[in-house]
Amino acid sequence: MTRSKIRRLELAAGAPPRKGVRGIAGNKNAHTREAEREIARRAETAYRRTIADWKAAGPAKAGAGATPGRAS
């Protein structure tokens, strides 16, 4: 959105039109897209590992909840 506003101002100031040029997201080459996919894959793997470790550790047993059947 910001980029389109800036471009509108550039055109109003007399900048030449760029017909046929793709937008910001479409201007990436195949290598850049693949690198971004790899970053996303690694982030997903790290997230899954974090959640698995968190679930395996379980909640801490301390305080009133540690003694089942007794109200404090």
Secondary structure as GFF3:
##gff-version 3
##sequence-region A 1 72
A	DSSP	alpha_helix	2	12	.	.	.	ID=ss1
A	DSSP	three_ten_helix	25	27	.	.	.	ID=ss2
A	DSSP	alpha_helix	30	57	.	.	.	ID=ss3
A	DSSP	three_ten_helix	63	66	.	.	.	ID=ss4
###
